[in-house]
Amino acid sequence: MLLAIDAGNTNTVIGLYDDRELLRPWRVATNVERTSDEFALLITQFLSMHKIAFDEHIQGVVISSGVPRVTAALREMTRRYAPDSRLVILEPGTKSGMPILYDNPREVGADRVANAVGAYDLYGGPTIVVDFGTANTIEAVSAAGEYLGGAIFPGIEISLDALFARAAALRRVELVEPRNVIGKTTVESIQSGAIYGFVAQTDGLVRRFLDELGEATVIATGGLSGPIVALSETIEHHEPWLTLHGLRIIYDRNAESA
């Protein structure tokens, strides 16, 4: 069995694979203070629900991480608690099977590469991937399976955090679609600006990508994608576990070349 772990700035997503089947994904808060022992305890508890032992049944672990301290803790956890498993960390030099046509390929985040690999495997190319997280990212993949580049812009939660921090009279609201675009209360007005504003921003950027790329399949992923996907005019497919899927593929490619 394989553990695929995507550690982002806000959330860490853990996927348990049996061959190519995703048995169960889990999402936990990213905590840079969490030690390797704490990660091991957390994952052991998740696995125990399926009667799976970390050190006995896990043959491989693949990790993407944008948080260096978390990367180090996950690396140490794997070495200590699953020493016989194969460890693949998606970082510069790791075989992804996808040419990176960035001016400096080392600048491309691991999760962005995993998303592109997963999207191309599922839908071919040209493909556009929109990932809604702490930062929102858009990736473009060519018909030949090349990573062409993308866009990065502030995520919906950090945008709202900035709004509430700077505007004392405004308070936090539930991130759901309001009754109307024209809000009748302050809560609805914030919800309208957040939801419809990010829908418009996303659709506007995707259309500009399409102008440069031509006809392409548009896919959304990420923990905050739900309310945007439901209203978007450009997003065609919703793949909430796309990053894990890409990580599994990258793990297989590195295992084959070992």
Long-range contacts (C-beta under 8 A, 24 or more apart in sequence): 1-52, 1-57, 1-58, 1-59, 1-60, 2-58, 2-59, 2-60, 2-61, 2-62, 2-248, 2-251, 3-43, 3-58, 3-60, 3-61, 3-62, 4-61, 4-62, 4-63, 4-244, 4-247, 4-248, 4-251, 5-61, 5-62, 5-63, 5-64, 5-65, 5-74, 5-247, 6-63, 6-64, 6-65, 6-111, 6-114, 6-243, 6-244, 6-247, 7-63, 7-64, 7-65, 7-66, 7-67, 7-70, 7-71, 7-74, 8-66, 8-67, 8-111, 8-133, 8-134, 9-66, 9-67, 9-133, 9-134, 9-135, 10-133, 10-134, 10-157, 10-223, 11-133, 11-223, 12-70, 13-223, 13-241, 13-243, 13-244, 14-43, 14-46, 15-241, 15-244, 15-247, 15-248, 16-46, 16-47, 16-50, 16-52, 17-244, 17-248, 20-248, 22-241, 22-244, 22-245, 22-248, 23-50, 24-49, 24-50, 25-241, 25-244, 27-223, 30-67, 30-70, 32-67, 32-69, 32-70, 34-70, 34-73, 35-73, 36-73, 36-74, 36-76, 36-77, 36-80, 36-81, 37-77, 37-80, 39-73, 39-74, 39-77, 40-77, 40-80, 40-81, 43-77, 44-81, 54-81, 54-82, 55-81, 55-82, 55-83, 55-84, 58-82, 58-85, 59-84, 59-85, 59-86, 60-85, 60-86, 60-87, 60-88, 60-251, 60-255, 61-85, 61-86, 61-87, 61-88, 62-87, 62-88, 62-89, 62-90, 62-247, 62-248, 62-250, 62-251, 63-87, 63-88, 63-89, 63-90, 63-247, 64-89, 64-90, 64-110, 64-111, 64-113, 64-114, 64-243, 64-247, 65-89, 65-110, 66-109, 66-110, 66-111, 86-251, 86-255, 86-258, 88-250, 88-251, 88-254, 88-255, 90-114, 90-247, 90-250, 94-250, 94-254, 95-250, 95-253, 95-254, 95-257, 96-250, 96-253, 97-249, 97-250, 97-253, 98-141, 98-145, 98-146, 98-147, 99-145, 99-146, 99-147, 100-146, 100-147, 101-142, 101-146, 101-147, 101-148, 101-149, 102-147, 102-149, 108-147, 109-137, 111-137, 111-243, 112-137, 112-139, 112-147, 112-150, 113-147, 113-246, 113-250, 114-242, 114-243, 114-244, 114-246, 114-247, 114-250, 115-139, 115-221, 115-242, 115-243, 115-246, 116-141, 116-147, 116-246, 117-246, 117-249, 117-250, 118-239, 118-242, 118-243, 118-244, 118-245, 118-246, 118-247, 118-249, 119-217, 119-219, 119-239, 119-242, 119-246, 120-145, 121-245, 121-246, 121-249, 122-219, 122-237, 122-239, 122-242, 122-245, 123-217, 123-219, 123-237, 124-217, 125-216, 125-217, 126-213, 126-214, 126-215, 126-216, 126-217, 127-216, 127-217, 127-218, 127-219, 128-206, 128-209, 128-210, 128-213, 128-216, 128-217, 128-218, 128-219, 129-219, 129-220, 129-221, 129-242, 130-202, 130-206, 130-218, 130-219, 130-220, 130-221, 130-222, 130-225, 130-235, 131-220, 131-221, 131-222, 131-225, 131-242, 131-243, 132-156, 132-220, 132-221, 132-222, 132-223, 132-224, 132-225, 132-228, 133-222, 133-223, 133-224, 134-158, 136-198, 136-202, 136-222, 138-205, 138-206, 138-209, 140-209, 140-212, 140-213, 140-216, 142-213, 148-213, 151-205, 151-209, 153-201, 153-205, 155-224, 156-194, 156-198, 156-224, 156-228, 157-224, 159-194, 159-198, 160-190, 160-194, 163-190, 175-224, 175-227, 176-227, 177-227, 177-230, 177-231, 195-227, 195-228, 195-231, 196-231, 198-228, 199-228, 199-231, 199-232, 202-228, 202-232, 202-234, 202-235, 203-232, 203-233, 203-234, 206-234, 206-235, 207-234, 210-234
